[in-house]
Amino acid sequence: MFYVKEKISDSMEVSVEINDENVFCICPSCGCEVNVDLSEVFADGEGDLYSTSIYCSECSKEIKPNCGCK
């Protein structure tokens, strides 16, 4: 099990298990919240938490025709 831990005060700490329902990021294009499946991000062995950006489905539709990818 992987989890995040945040110290709220000197006497309180919160731990939350990381799963496919509670990981999110912000779309770098429009700023909306995007649910992220970390297993998909790291499936190719190249993803990392610091330099990976995830676009929302709407922004992805706009970007994909111009990127030269299929």
N, CA, C, O and CB atoms as a CASP TS submission, in Angstrom:
PFRMAT TS
TARGET T0000
AUTHOR 0000-0000-0000
METHOD Language model
MODEL 1
PARENT N/A
ATOM      1  N   MET     1       0.850  -1.185   0.000  1.00  0.00           N
ATOM      2  CA  MET     1       0.000   0.000   0.000  1.00  0.00           C
ATOM      3  C   MET     1       0.889   1.239   0.000  1.00  0.00           C
ATOM      4  O   MET     1       1.840   1.335   0.776  1.00  0.00           O
ATOM      5  CB  MET     1      -0.964   0.003   1.228  1.00  0.00           C
ATOM      6  N   PHE     2       0.569   2.175  -0.872  1.00  0.00           N
ATOM      7  CA  PHE     2       1.227   3.475  -0.885  1.00  0.00           C
ATOM      8  C   PHE     2       0.258   4.486  -0.300  1.00  0.00           C
ATOM      9  O   PHE     2      -0.956   4.364  -0.460  1.00  0.00           O
ATOM     10  CB  PHE     2       1.673   3.883  -2.329  1.00  0.00           C
ATOM     11  N   TYR     3       0.802   5.482   0.376  1.00  0.00           N
ATOM     12  CA  TYR     3      -0.050   6.502   0.976  1.00  0.00           C
ATOM     13  C   TYR     3       0.700   7.816   1.040  1.00  0.00           C
ATOM     14  O   TYR     3       1.927   7.853   0.946  1.00  0.00           O
ATOM     15  CB  TYR     3      -0.516   6.076   2.381  1.00  0.00           C
ATOM     16  N   VAL     4      -0.051   8.895   1.201  1.00  0.00           N
ATOM     17  CA  VAL     4       0.536  10.207   1.448  1.00  0.00           C
ATOM     18  C   VAL     4       0.296  10.544   2.904  1.00  0.00           C
ATOM     19  O   VAL     4      -0.696  10.132   3.505  1.00  0.00           O
ATOM     20  CB  VAL     4      -0.065  11.302   0.503  1.00  0.00           C
ATOM     21  N   LYS     5       1.231  11.307   3.458  1.00  0.00           N
ATOM     22  CA  LYS     5       1.137  11.676   4.866  1.00  0.00           C
ATOM     23  C   LYS     5       1.379  13.175   4.963  1.00  0.00           C
ATOM     24  O   LYS     5       2.343  13.693   4.399  1.00  0.00           O
ATOM     25  CB  LYS     5       2.161  10.871   5.748  1.00  0.00           C
ATOM     26  N   GLU     6       0.512  13.857   5.669  1.00  0.00           N
ATOM     27  CA  GLU     6       0.618  15.305   5.821  1.00  0.00           C
ATOM     28  C   GLU     6       0.475  15.667   7.288  1.00  0.00           C
ATOM     29  O   GLU     6      -0.482  15.267   7.952  1.00  0.00           O
ATOM     30  CB  GLU     6      -0.450  16.035   4.970  1.00  0.00           C
ATOM     31  N   LYS     7       1.433  16.425   7.781  1.00  0.00           N
ATOM     32  CA  LYS     7       1.369  16.909   9.157  1.00  0.00           C
ATOM     33  C   LYS     7       0.509  18.167   9.172  1.00  0.00           C
ATOM     34  O   LYS     7       0.844  19.164   8.533  1.00  0.00           O
ATOM     35  CB  LYS     7       2.802  17.193   9.734  1.00  0.00           C
ATOM     36  N   ILE     8      -0.590  18.115   9.898  1.00  0.00           N
ATOM     37  CA  ILE     8      -1.525  19.232   9.959  1.00  0.00           C
ATOM     38  C   ILE     8      -1.146  20.201  11.070  1.00  0.00           C
ATOM     39  O   ILE     8      -1.269  21.417  10.920  1.00  0.00           O
ATOM     40  CB  ILE     8      -2.950  18.722  10.167  1.00  0.00           C
ATOM     41  N   SER     9      -0.690  19.655  12.171  1.00  0.00           N
ATOM     42  CA  SER     9      -0.218  20.457  13.297  1.00  0.00           C
ATOM     43  C   SER     9       0.810  19.626  14.050  1.00  0.00           C
ATOM     44  O   SER     9       1.119  18.506  13.645  1.00  0.00           O
ATOM     45  CB  SER     9      -1.402  20.896  14.238  1.00  0.00           C
ATOM     46  N   ASP    10       1.340  20.164  15.142  1.00  0.00           N
ATOM     47  CA  ASP    10       2.318  19.418  15.939  1.00  0.00           C
ATOM     48  C   ASP    10       1.738  18.133  16.509  1.00  0.00           C
ATOM     49  O   ASP    10       2.475  17.187  16.788  1.00  0.00           O
ATOM     50  CB  ASP    10       2.838  20.283  17.067  1.00  0.00           C
ATOM     51  N   SER    11       0.426  18.094  16.682  1.00  0.00           N
ATOM     52  CA  SER    11      -0.189  16.924  17.311  1.00  0.00           C
ATOM     53  C   SER    11      -1.067  16.100  16.368  1.00  0.00           C
ATOM     54  O   SER    11      -1.655  15.106  16.796  1.00  0.00           O
ATOM     55  CB  SER    11      -1.008  17.365  18.482  1.00  0.00           C
ATOM     56  N   MET    12      -1.169  16.491  15.095  1.00  0.00           N
ATOM     57  CA  MET    12      -2.056  15.758  14.192  1.00  0.00           C
ATOM     58  C   MET    12      -1.391  15.520  12.836  1.00  0.00           C
ATOM     59  O   MET    12      -0.761  16.406  12.259  1.00  0.00           O
ATOM     60  CB  MET    12      -3.373  16.521  14.006  1.00  0.00           C
ATOM     61  N   GLU    13      -1.558  14.289  12.355  1.00  0.00           N
ATOM     62  CA  GLU    13      -1.035  13.883  11.064  1.00  0.00           C
ATOM     63  C   GLU    13      -2.098  13.056  10.355  1.00  0.00           C
ATOM     64  O   GLU    13      -2.791  12.265  10.994  1.00  0.00           O
ATOM     65  CB  GLU    13       0.291  13.084  11.218  1.00  0.00           C
ATOM     66  N   VAL    14      -2.236  13.226   9.051  1.00  0.00           N
ATOM     67  CA  VAL    14      -3.235  12.491   8.286  1.00  0.00           C
ATOM     68  C   VAL    14      -2.514  11.621   7.255  1.00  0.00           C
ATOM     69  O   VAL    14      -1.601  12.086   6.572  1.00  0.00           O
ATOM     70  CB  VAL    14      -4.246  13.464   7.593  1.00  0.00           C
ATOM     71  N   SER    15      -2.927  10.362   7.150  1.00  0.00           N
ATOM     72  CA  SER    15      -2.416   9.447   6.131  1.00  0.00           C
ATOM     73  C   SER    15      -3.578   9.004   5.258  1.00  0.00           C
ATOM     74  O   SER    15      -4.639   8.638   5.764  1.00  0.00           O
ATOM     75  CB  SER    15      -1.700   8.217   6.776  1.00  0.00           C
ATOM     76  N   VAL    16      -3.375   9.038   3.935  1.00  0.00           N
ATOM     77  CA  VAL    16      -4.419   8.642   2.998  1.00  0.00           C
ATOM     78  C   VAL    16      -3.811   7.665   1.996  1.00  0.00           C
ATOM     79  O   VAL    16      -2.786   7.952   1.378  1.00  0.00           O
ATOM     80  CB  VAL    16      -5.037   9.886   2.273  1.00  0.00           C
ATOM     81  N   GLU    17      -4.456   6.504   1.842  1.00  0.00           N
ATOM     82  CA  GLU    17      -4.001   5.511   0.879  1.00  0.00           C
ATOM     83  C   GLU    17      -4.156   6.047  -0.541  1.00  0.00           C
ATOM     84  O   GLU    17      -5.172   6.661  -0.868  1.00  0.00           O
ATOM     85  CB  GLU    17      -4.782   4.194   1.046  1.00  0.00           C
ATOM     86  N   ILE    18      -3.154   5.818  -1.379  1.00  0.00           N
ATOM     87  CA  ILE    18      -3.222   6.213  -2.783  1.00  0.00           C
ATOM     88  C   ILE    18      -3.844   5.070  -3.567  1.00  0.00           C
ATOM     89  O   ILE    18      -3.398   3.925  -3.480  1.00  0.00           O
ATOM     90  CB  ILE    18      -1.808   6.577  -3.344  1.00  0.00           C
ATOM     91  N   ASN    19      -4.891   5.395  -4.344  1.00  0.00           N
ATOM     92  CA  ASN    19      -5.517   4.380  -5.197  1.00  0.00           C
ATOM     93  C   ASN    19      -5.961   5.044  -6.498  1.00  0.00           C
ATOM     94  O   ASN    19      -5.700   6.228  -6.709  1.00  0.00           O
ATOM     95  CB  ASN    19      -6.732   3.700  -4.474  1.00  0.00           C
ATOM     96  N   ASP    20      -6.619   4.300  -7.357  1.00  0.00           N
ATOM     97  CA  ASP    20      -6.998   4.849  -8.663  1.00  0.00           C
ATOM     98  C   ASP    20      -8.190   5.798  -8.610  1.00  0.00           C
ATOM     99  O   ASP    20      -8.623   6.300  -9.646  1.00  0.00           O
ATOM    100  CB  ASP    20      -7.308   3.729  -9.605  1.00  0.00           C
ATOM    101  N   GLU    21      -8.721   6.049  -7.425  1.00  0.00           N
ATOM    102  CA  GLU    21      -9.860   6.954  -7.289  1.00  0.00           C
ATOM    103  C   GLU    21      -9.520   8.260  -6.586  1.00  0.00           C
ATOM    104  O   GLU    21     -10.346   9.172  -6.555  1.00  0.00           O
ATOM    105  CB  GLU    21     -10.960   6.268  -6.546  1.00  0.00           C
ATOM    106  N   ASN    22      -8.306   8.371  -6.013  1.00  0.00           N
ATOM    107  CA  ASN    22      -8.029   9.571  -5.229  1.00  0.00           C
ATOM    108  C   ASN    22      -6.750  10.304  -5.632  1.00  0.00           C
ATOM    109  O   ASN    22      -6.192  11.057  -4.834  1.00  0.00           O
ATOM    110  CB  ASN    22      -7.947   9.206  -3.791  1.00  0.00           C
ATOM    111  N   VAL    23      -6.284  10.091  -6.858  1.00  0.00           N
ATOM    112  CA  VAL    23      -5.117  10.819  -7.353  1.00  0.00           C
ATOM    113  C   VAL    23      -5.593  11.770  -8.448  1.00  0.00           C
ATOM    114  O   VAL    23      -6.274  11.363  -9.389  1.00  0.00           O
ATOM    115  CB  VAL    23      -4.007   9.836  -7.891  1.00  0.00           C
ATOM    116  N   PHE    24      -5.228  13.029  -8.312  1.00  0.00           N
ATOM    117  CA  PHE    24      -5.674  14.063  -9.240  1.00  0.00           C
ATOM    118  C   PHE    24      -4.518  14.982  -9.600  1.00  0.00           C
ATOM    119  O   PHE    24      -3.512  15.046  -8.894  1.00  0.00           O
ATOM    120  CB  PHE    24      -6.832  14.874  -8.636  1.00  0.00           C
ATOM    121  N   CYS    25      -4.676  15.682 -10.696  1.00  0.00           N
ATOM    122  CA  CYS    25      -3.766  16.754 -11.068  1.00  0.00           C
ATOM    123  C   CYS    25      -4.603  17.856 -11.716  1.00  0.00           C
ATOM    124  O   CYS    25      -5.816  17.719 -11.877  1.00  0.00           O
ATOM    125  CB  CYS    25      -2.629  16.243 -12.038  1.00  0.00           C
ATOM    126  N   ILE    26      -3.944  18.933 -12.078  1.00  0.00           N
ATOM    127  CA  ILE    26      -4.611  20.057 -12.729  1.00  0.00           C
ATOM    128  C   ILE    26      -4.180  20.083 -14.195  1.00  0.00           C
ATOM    129  O   ILE    26      -2.986  20.047 -14.495  1.00  0.00           O
ATOM    130  CB  ILE    26      -4.275  21.414 -12.014  1.00  0.00           C
ATOM    131  N   CYS    27      -5.145  20.147 -15.099  1.00  0.00           N
ATOM    132  CA  CYS    27      -4.850  20.242 -16.532  1.00  0.00           C
ATOM    133  C   CYS    27      -4.034  21.517 -16.768  1.00  0.00           C
ATOM    134  O   CYS    27      -4.465  22.604 -16.384  1.00  0.00           O
ATOM    135  CB  CYS    27      -6.175  20.247 -17.393  1.00  0.00           C
ATOM    136  N   PRO    28      -2.857  21.394 -17.398  1.00  0.00           N
ATOM    137  CA  PRO    28      -2.022  22.580 -17.610  1.00  0.00           C
ATOM    138  C   PRO    28      -2.594  23.565 -18.631  1.00  0.00           C
ATOM    139  O   PRO    28      -2.120  24.697 -18.732  1.00  0.00           O
ATOM    140  CB  PRO    28      -0.654  22.154 -18.054  1.00  0.00           C
ATOM    141  N   SER    29      -3.596  23.148 -19.376  1.00  0.00           N
ATOM    142  CA  SER    29      -4.180  24.024 -20.384  1.00  0.00           C
ATOM    143  C   SER    29      -5.355  24.831 -19.837  1.00  0.00           C
ATOM    144  O   SER    29      -5.383  26.054 -19.973  1.00  0.00           O
ATOM    145  CB  SER    29      -4.629  23.210 -21.577  1.00  0.00           C
ATOM    146  N   CYS    30      -6.327  24.152 -19.218  1.00  0.00           N
ATOM    147  CA  CYS    30      -7.545  24.846 -18.774  1.00  0.00           C
ATOM    148  C   CYS    30      -7.669  24.970 -17.255  1.00  0.00           C
ATOM    149  O   CYS    30      -8.492  25.745 -16.767  1.00  0.00           O
ATOM    150  CB  CYS    30      -8.752  24.128 -19.305  1.00  0.00           C
ATOM    151  N   GLY    31      -6.867  24.219 -16.502  1.00  0.00           N
ATOM    152  CA  GLY    31      -6.888  24.328 -15.048  1.00  0.00           C
ATOM    153  C   GLY    31      -7.915  23.465 -14.345  1.00  0.00           C
ATOM    154  O   GLY    31      -8.072  23.569 -13.129  1.00  0.00           O
ATOM    155  N   CYS    32      -8.624  22.609 -15.084  1.00  0.00           N
ATOM    156  CA  CYS    32      -9.617  21.762 -14.418  1.00  0.00           C
ATOM    157  C   CYS    32      -8.930  20.571 -13.738  1.00  0.00           C
ATOM    158  O   CYS    32      -7.808  20.201 -14.082  1.00  0.00           O
ATOM    159  CB  CYS    32     -10.679  21.266 -15.436  1.00  0.00           C
ATOM    160  N   GLU    33      -9.623  19.990 -12.779  1.00  0.00           N
ATOM    161  CA  GLU    33      -9.103  18.838 -12.051  1.00  0.00           C
ATOM    162  C   GLU    33      -9.268  17.574 -12.895  1.00  0.00           C
ATOM    163  O   GLU    33     -10.328  17.345 -13.477  1.00  0.00           O
ATOM    164  CB  GLU    33      -9.822  18.682 -10.687  1.00  0.00           C
ATOM    165  N   VAL    34      -8.221  16.759 -12.957  1.00  0.00           N
ATOM    166  CA  VAL    34      -8.219  15.542 -13.763  1.00  0.00           C
ATOM    167  C   VAL    34      -7.889  14.355 -12.864  1.00  0.00           C
ATOM    168  O   VAL    34      -6.885  14.372 -12.153  1.00  0.00           O
ATOM    169  CB  VAL    34      -7.202  15.648 -14.940  1.00  0.00           C
ATOM    170  N   ASN    35      -8.737  13.323 -12.895  1.00  0.00           N
ATOM    171  CA  ASN    35      -8.453  12.083 -12.172  1.00  0.00           C
ATOM    172  C   ASN    35      -7.346  11.343 -12.916  1.00  0.00           C
ATOM    173  O   ASN    35      -7.389  11.228 -14.141  1.00  0.00           O
ATOM    174  CB  ASN    35      -9.739  11.188 -12.037  1.00  0.00           C
ATOM    175  N   VAL    36      -6.348  10.840 -12.176  1.00  0.00           N
ATOM    176  CA  VAL    36      -5.185  10.210 -12.788  1.00  0.00           C
ATOM    177  C   VAL    36      -5.036   8.781 -12.293  1.00  0.00           C
ATOM    178  O   VAL    36      -5.073   8.524 -11.090  1.00  0.00           O
ATOM    179  CB  VAL    36      -3.914  11.013 -12.488  1.00  0.00           C
ATOM    180  N   ASP    37      -4.869   7.855 -13.227  1.00  0.00           N
ATOM    181  CA  ASP    37      -4.550   6.470 -12.890  1.00  0.00           C
ATOM    182  C   ASP    37      -3.032   6.340 -13.002  1.00  0.00           C
ATOM    183  O   ASP    37      -2.489   6.296 -14.106  1.00  0.00           O
ATOM    184  CB  ASP    37      -5.306   5.435 -13.839  1.00  0.00           C
ATOM    185  N   LEU    38      -2.350   6.278 -11.857  1.00  0.00           N
ATOM    186  CA  LEU    38      -0.895   6.253 -11.866  1.00  0.00           C
ATOM    187  C   LEU    38      -0.329   5.042 -12.599  1.00  0.00           C
ATOM    188  O   LEU    38       0.777   5.111 -13.136  1.00  0.00           O
ATOM    189  CB  LEU    38      -0.377   6.274 -10.457  1.00  0.00           C
ATOM    190  N   SER    39      -1.067   3.936 -12.631  1.00  0.00           N
ATOM    191  CA  SER    39      -0.568   2.763 -13.358  1.00  0.00           C
ATOM    192  C   SER    39      -0.462   3.059 -14.853  1.00  0.00           C
ATOM    193  O   SER    39       0.428   2.533 -15.521  1.00  0.00           O
ATOM    194  CB  SER    39      -1.488   1.546 -13.121  1.00  0.00           C
ATOM    195  N   GLU    40      -1.354   3.890 -15.386  1.00  0.00           N
ATOM    196  CA  GLU    40      -1.270   4.290 -16.795  1.00  0.00           C
ATOM    197  C   GLU    40      -0.112   5.254 -17.028  1.00  0.00           C
ATOM    198  O   GLU    40       0.582   5.161 -18.041  1.00  0.00           O
ATOM    199  CB  GLU    40      -2.586   4.936 -17.247  1.00  0.00           C
ATOM    200  N   VAL    41       0.098   6.178 -16.095  1.00  0.00           N
ATOM    201  CA  VAL    41       1.170   7.163 -16.233  1.00  0.00           C
ATOM    202  C   VAL    41       2.533   6.471 -16.261  1.00  0.00           C
ATOM    203  O   VAL    41       3.412   6.856 -17.033  1.00  0.00           O
ATOM    204  CB  VAL    41       1.113   8.188 -15.083  1.00  0.00           C
ATOM    205  N   PHE    42       2.707   5.456 -15.422  1.00  0.00           N
ATOM    206  CA  PHE    42       4.005   4.799 -15.310  1.00  0.00           C
ATOM    207  C   PHE    42       4.130   3.528 -16.145  1.00  0.00           C
ATOM    208  O   PHE    42       5.152   2.847 -16.064  1.00  0.00           O
ATOM    209  CB  PHE    42       4.273   4.473 -13.882  1.00  0.00           C
ATOM    210  N   ALA    43       3.124   3.191 -16.940  1.00  0.00           N
ATOM    211  CA  ALA    43       3.117   1.938 -17.709  1.00  0.00           C
ATOM    212  C   ALA    43       4.286   1.835 -18.688  1.00  0.00           C
ATOM    213  O   ALA    43       4.804   0.742 -18.917  1.00  0.00           O
ATOM    214  CB  ALA    43       1.813   1.810 -18.470  1.00  0.00           C
ATOM    215  N   ASP    44       4.701   2.952 -19.261  1.00  0.00           N
ATOM    216  CA  ASP    44       5.793   2.901 -20.238  1.00  0.00           C
ATOM    217  C   ASP    44       7.170   3.015 -19.592  1.00  0.00           C
ATOM    218  O   ASP    44       8.187   2.967 -20.284  1.00  0.00           O
ATOM    219  CB  ASP    44       5.622   4.006 -21.256  1.00  0.00           C
ATOM    220  N   GLY    45       7.207   3.165 -18.275  1.00  0.00           N
ATOM    221  CA  GLY    45       8.480   3.264 -17.564  1.00  0.00           C
ATOM    222  C   GLY    45       9.148   4.613 -17.670  1.00  0.00           C
ATOM    223  O   GLY    45      10.279   4.773 -17.212  1.00  0.00           O
ATOM    224  N   GLU    46       8.480   5.593 -18.262  1.00  0.00           N
ATOM    225  CA  GLU    46       9.089   6.897 -18.487  1.00  0.00           C
ATOM    226  C   GLU    46       8.458   8.021 -17.668  1.00  0.00           C
ATOM    227  O   GLU    46       9.030   9.108 -17.585  1.00  0.00           O
ATOM    228  CB  GLU    46       9.006   7.239 -19.936  1.00  0.00           C
ATOM    229  N   GLY    47       7.305   7.790 -17.067  1.00  0.00           N
ATOM    230  CA  GLY    47       6.622   8.844 -16.318  1.00  0.00           C
ATOM    231  C   GLY    47       7.291   9.131 -14.989  1.00  0.00           C
ATOM    232  O   GLY    47       7.928   8.256 -14.402  1.00  0.00           O
ATOM    233  N   ASP    48       7.147  10.347 -14.520  1.00  0.00           N
ATOM    234  CA  ASP    48       7.581  10.693 -13.169  1.00  0.00           C
ATOM    235  C   ASP    48       6.635  11.749 -12.608  1.00  0.00           C
ATOM    236  O   ASP    48       5.952  12.442 -13.361  1.00  0.00           O
ATOM    237  CB  ASP    48       9.057  11.205 -13.162  1.00  0.00           C
ATOM    238  N   LEU    49       6.599  11.866 -11.311  1.00  0.00           N
ATOM    239  CA  LEU    49       5.639  12.762 -10.661  1.00  0.00           C
ATOM    240  C   LEU    49       5.981  14.238 -10.824  1.00  0.00           C
ATOM    241  O   LEU    49       5.123  15.089 -10.589  1.00  0.00           O
ATOM    242  CB  LEU    49       5.551  12.434  -9.200  1.00  0.00           C
ATOM    243  N   TYR    50       7.195  14.562 -11.214  1.00  0.00           N
ATOM    244  CA  TYR    50       7.615  15.951 -11.254  1.00  0.00           C
ATOM    245  C   TYR    50       7.480  16.599 -12.626  1.00  0.00           C
ATOM    246  O   TYR    50       7.194  17.793 -12.714  1.00  0.00           O
ATOM    247  CB  TYR    50       9.021  16.053 -10.803  1.00  0.00           C
ATOM    248  N   SER    51       7.678  15.843 -13.687  1.00  0.00           N
ATOM    249  CA  SER    51       7.658  16.475 -15.012  1.00  0.00           C
ATOM    250  C   SER    51       6.505  16.005 -15.900  1.00  0.00           C
ATOM    251  O   SER    51       6.401  16.438 -17.047  1.00  0.00           O
ATOM    252  CB  SER    51       8.959  16.208 -15.715  1.00  0.00           C
ATOM    253  N   THR    52       5.649  15.137 -15.395  1.00  0.00           N
ATOM    254  CA  THR    52       4.532  14.632 -16.189  1.00  0.00           C
ATOM    255  C   THR    52       3.325  15.548 -16.055  1.00  0.00           C
ATOM    256  O   THR    52       2.935  15.912 -14.945  1.00  0.00           O
ATOM    257  CB  THR    52       4.167  13.205 -15.761  1.00  0.00           C
ATOM    258  N   SER    53       2.734  15.918 -17.185  1.00  0.00           N
ATOM    259  CA  SER    53       1.503  16.709 -17.197  1.00  0.00           C
ATOM    260  C   SER    53       0.393  15.862 -17.798  1.00  0.00           C
ATOM    261  O   SER    53       0.609  15.150 -18.779  1.00  0.00           O
ATOM    262  CB  SER    53       1.686  18.039 -17.998  1.00  0.00           C
ATOM    263  N   ILE    54      -0.784  15.938 -17.213  1.00  0.00           N
ATOM    264  CA  ILE    54      -1.947  15.216 -17.707  1.00  0.00           C
ATOM    265  C   ILE    54      -2.992  16.247 -18.127  1.00  0.00           C
ATOM    266  O   ILE    54      -3.414  17.082 -17.326  1.00  0.00           O
ATOM    267  CB  ILE    54      -2.515  14.232 -16.622  1.00  0.00           C
ATOM    268  N   TYR    55      -3.402  16.178 -19.387  1.00  0.00           N
ATOM    269  CA  TYR    55      -4.427  17.081 -19.896  1.00  0.00           C
ATOM    270  C   TYR    55      -5.806  16.455 -19.724  1.00  0.00           C
ATOM    271  O   TYR    55      -5.942  15.232 -19.761  1.00  0.00           O
ATOM    272  CB  TYR    55      -4.168  17.419 -21.378  1.00  0.00           C
ATOM    273  N   CYS    56      -6.821  17.279 -19.538  1.00  0.00           N
ATOM    274  CA  CYS    56      -8.196  16.783 -19.458  1.00  0.00           C
ATOM    275  C   CYS    56      -8.614  16.269 -20.837  1.00  0.00           C
ATOM    276  O   CYS    56      -7.930  16.524 -21.828  1.00  0.00           O
ATOM    277  CB  CYS    56      -9.174  17.903 -18.957  1.00  0.00           C
ATOM    278  N   SER    57      -9.717  15.557 -20.901  1.00  0.00           N
ATOM    279  CA  SER    57     -10.145  14.958 -22.173  1.00  0.00           C
ATOM    280  C   SER    57     -10.469  16.021 -23.224  1.00  0.00           C
ATOM    281  O   SER    57     -10.190  15.821 -24.406  1.00  0.00           O
ATOM    282  CB  SER    57     -11.369  14.064 -21.949  1.00  0.00           C
ATOM    283  N   GLU    58     -11.046  17.135 -22.815  1.00  0.00           N
ATOM    284  CA  GLU    58     -11.382  18.184 -23.788  1.00  0.00           C
ATOM    285  C   GLU    58     -10.128  18.826 -24.377  1.00  0.00           C
ATOM    286  O   GLU    58     -10.043  19.014 -25.590  1.00  0.00           O
ATOM    287  CB  GLU    58     -12.254  19.258 -23.131  1.00  0.00           C
ATOM    288  N   CYS    59      -9.164  19.159 -23.538  1.00  0.00           N
ATOM    289  CA  CYS    59      -7.926  19.766 -24.039  1.00  0.00           C
ATOM    290  C   CYS    59      -7.129  18.759 -24.861  1.00  0.00           C
ATOM    291  O   CYS    59      -6.470  19.138 -25.829  1.00  0.00           O
ATOM    292  CB  CYS    59      -7.070  20.294 -22.871  1.00  0.00           C
ATOM    293  N   SER    60      -7.180  17.486 -24.489  1.00  0.00           N
ATOM    294  CA  SER    60      -6.493  16.441 -25.260  1.00  0.00           C
ATOM    295  C   SER    60      -7.042  16.362 -26.675  1.00  0.00           C
ATOM    296  O   SER    60      -6.287  16.164 -27.627  1.00  0.00           O
ATOM    297  CB  SER    60      -6.632  15.077 -24.567  1.00  0.00           C
ATOM    298  N   LYS    61      -8.364  16.518 -26.817  1.00  0.00           N
ATOM    299  CA  LYS    61      -8.983  16.488 -28.149  1.00  0.00           C
ATOM    300  C   LYS    61      -8.469  17.631 -29.021  1.00  0.00           C
ATOM    301  O   LYS    61      -8.294  17.466 -30.228  1.00  0.00           O
ATOM    302  CB  LYS    61     -10.514  16.566 -28.031  1.00  0.00           C
ATOM    303  N   GLU    62      -8.228  18.794 -28.406  1.00  0.00           N
ATOM    304  CA  GLU    62      -7.742  19.952 -29.153  1.00  0.00           C
ATOM    305  C   GLU    62      -6.270  19.805 -29.519  1.00  0.00           C
ATOM    306  O   GLU    62      -5.850  20.230 -30.595  1.00  0.00           O
ATOM    307  CB  GLU    62      -7.951  21.228 -28.344  1.00  0.00           C
ATOM    308  N   ILE    63      -5.490  19.208 -28.633  1.00  0.00           N
ATOM    309  CA  ILE    63      -4.047  19.085 -28.833  1.00  0.00           C
ATOM    310  C   ILE    63      -3.696  17.953 -29.791  1.00  0.00           C
ATOM    311  O   ILE    63      -2.798  18.099 -30.620  1.00  0.00           O
ATOM    312  CB  ILE    63      -3.354  18.863 -27.502  1.00  0.00           C
ATOM    313  N   LYS    64      -4.392  16.837 -29.684  1.00  0.00           N
ATOM    314  CA  LYS    64      -4.032  15.629 -30.432  1.00  0.00           C
ATOM    315  C   LYS    64      -3.950  15.833 -31.948  1.00  0.00           C
ATOM    316  O   LYS    64      -2.994  15.347 -32.552  1.00  0.00           O
ATOM    317  CB  LYS    64      -5.027  14.550 -30.137  1.00  0.00           C
ATOM    318  N   PRO    65      -4.898  16.524 -32.599  1.00  0.00           N
ATOM    319  CA  PRO    65      -4.792  16.693 -34.060  1.00  0.00           C
ATOM    320  C   PRO    65      -3.542  17.462 -34.490  1.00  0.00           C
ATOM    321  O   PRO    65      -3.083  17.307 -35.621  1.00  0.00           O
ATOM    322  CB  PRO    65      -6.021  17.413 -34.582  1.00  0.00           C
ATOM    323  N   ASN    66      -2.992  18.279 -33.610  1.00  0.00           N
ATOM    324  CA  ASN    66      -1.846  19.116 -33.962  1.00  0.00           C
ATOM    325  C   ASN    66      -0.500  18.528 -33.553  1.00  0.00           C
ATOM    326  O   ASN    66       0.543  19.101 -33.867  1.00  0.00           O
ATOM    327  CB  ASN    66      -2.001  20.457 -33.333  1.00  0.00           C
ATOM    328  N   CYS    67      -0.512  17.391 -32.856  1.00  0.00           N
ATOM    329  CA  CYS    67       0.748  16.874 -32.325  1.00  0.00           C
ATOM    330  C   CYS    67       1.448  15.905 -33.265  1.00  0.00           C
ATOM    331  O   CYS    67       2.611  15.568 -33.042  1.00  0.00           O
ATOM    332  CB  CYS    67       0.503  16.198 -31.013  1.00  0.00           C
ATOM    333  N   GLY    68       0.766  15.449 -34.310  1.00  0.00           N
ATOM    334  CA  GLY    68       1.369  14.496 -35.227  1.00  0.00           C
ATOM    335  C   GLY    68       1.304  13.063 -34.741  1.00  0.00           C
ATOM    336  O   GLY    68       1.886  12.170 -35.358  1.00  0.00           O
ATOM    337  N   CYS    69       0.592  12.830 -33.627  1.00  0.00           N
ATOM    338  CA  CYS    69       0.449  11.466 -33.106  1.00  0.00           C
ATOM    339  C   CYS    69      -0.888  10.888 -33.548  1.00  0.00           C
ATOM    340  O   CYS    69      -1.761  11.606 -34.034  1.00  0.00           O
ATOM    341  CB  CYS    69       0.564  11.446 -31.556  1.00  0.00           C
ATOM    342  N   LYS    70      -1.030   9.589 -33.372  1.00  0.00           N
ATOM    343  CA  LYS    70      -2.266   8.920 -33.784  1.00  0.00           C
ATOM    344  C   LYS    70      -3.274   8.893 -32.672  1.00  0.00           C
ATOM    345  O   LYS    70      -4.373   8.367 -32.848  1.00  0.00           O
ATOM    346  CB  LYS    70      -1.984   7.512 -34.246  1.00  0.00           C
TER
END
